[in-house]
Amino acid sequence: MGNNSLEVKLKYQRVSELITLSMLSPILIPVTACVLVVSYLDCGIPPFYLQKRVGYMGKEFNIVKARTMQDLDKLDSSGVLKVIYDDMSPEDKASFDNNFRISRAGRFLRKSRLDELPQIWNILRDEMSIVGPRPHKTEDAINQKYQQRQQ
């Protein structure tokens, strides 16, 4: 009985997400296109960033985001910045304020969360939901706390 009600709930959620996305598509599609153009012009490399994530029931997928960081090789062909970057702590690399690879437009895209608009693709593919826990990176998913939260 409980499993059947969960299936009905998930189907209802899926239908409501598709209706919501179709209603918002006249706004979301042009804004997402602008975000990707800005990302491409600012970073000079493909505007999409794919990252492995773990979703519902442990299913792995590639989450799509707008690229907000510049390529190290394009920033500094001498390799000096790469040495500095390699010496940075994981916290500094992940920090919004400390990572020098984040482009000017990328800072705005991250602060406004517009870099996450391409995730509409993941929602359309039923890999993630508009509402619910955020899919975590594969290395975080081994943590028991994250596994329980995803269920």
N, C-alpha and C positions, 0 to 999 in steps of 0.2 A: 504494500500500500504506500509506504513512504517513498520508495523508489519511483513509483508511477507519478506521484504528485511532484517530485523533483523534475521529472521529464516534462510534465505539463508546464511547470514554472519556467523551465529553460526555453521551451518552445515559445511561450508567451513573451518572454524577455527578448528572444531573437526577433520575433515579429515586430515588437515595439521599437527595437533598435533600428530595424530596416525602415520602418515608417518615419521615425525621427530623422534618420539620415537622408531619406528622400525629401522630406520637407525642408531640411536645412541645406540641401545640396546647392541651391542657387547662390547661397552665400559661401558655403564651405569650399566649393570647387575653385572659384576665382581667388579666394584668399589663400588657399593652399598653393595654387599656381604662382601667386605673387611671392609667397614665402620661399618656394623652390627657386624662383628666378633670383631673388635677393641672395639666397644661400649660394647659388652657383656663381653669381657675379662677385660676391665677397670672398669666397674661398677659392674659386678658380678650379675646382674639381667637381666631380659628379655630386649633385645636391642631396642624394639619398645616403643615409647611413643605416646600415643593417646591423642588428645586434641580436645574438641568440638569447632567447628568454624562455622561461618555463611557465606554461599556462595551466589551465584546468586539467586535473588528473595527470599532471606531470608531462603533458605534451609539449615538446620543444618546437619553437617556431622563430622566425626572424622578425623582430619588431622593426618597423620602418620609422625613421626620424629624419628631419631635415638636418643636413650637415651644418654644424656651427663652429667647427674647429678647422684650422688651416693645416695643411700637410707640412710636417717638419722639414722635409727635403726642399719644399718650395720656399719656406721661410728663410732657410739658411743653407746654402749649398756647401759651406765650409765644414759643416758638421759640429760647430761649437754649440749650437742650441740643443742638438741631440744629446750631447754629453751632459749638459745642464739638465735636460728633461729626464734623462735616465737616472740622474742622481736625486731627483725629486722623490719625496715620500708618496706613497699611494694616496694619502689624504690630500696632499697638495695637487696631485694630478687630477683628482676628482673634484677639487674645490672650484666653485664657480668663480671666485675672485682671484685665485692664485695662478690659474693655468693660463700661460701667455699664448697658447695656441688658439684660444677662443677669439674669433674675429669680432670686429666692432658690431657688425649686424648680428652676429651670433649671440652677443651679450643681450641685445634687445629680444631676439627670438627666444632665448632661454627664459629671460625674466617674464616675458608675456606668455610663455608656454606655447607659442606658435610653432616651435620646432616639433611639437608633437602632433600637429595636424595631419601629417602623412599616415599616422596610425589609423586613420579612417579606413585605409586599405586592410589593415589587420582586423578591424571590426567587420568589414564587408566579407572577409574570408572566414569569419566565425572563429578566429584565433584568440580574440580577446573581446571584452565587453566594454560598453561605455561606462557602466557602473559596476564596481566590484574591486577586488584587490588588484593592485598593479602587478603585472607579471614580473618576476624577478630574474636577474641574470642567472645563468646556469650554475655558476659557482656559488651563488647565494642559496640556491634551491636545495642544497644538501643539508641545510640547517633545518632541524625538526620544526622550529617555530614557523618558518616560511611554508613548510609542507602542510601544516595544520591550517594555516591561514588560507592557503589556496583552495583547500577543500571546502 
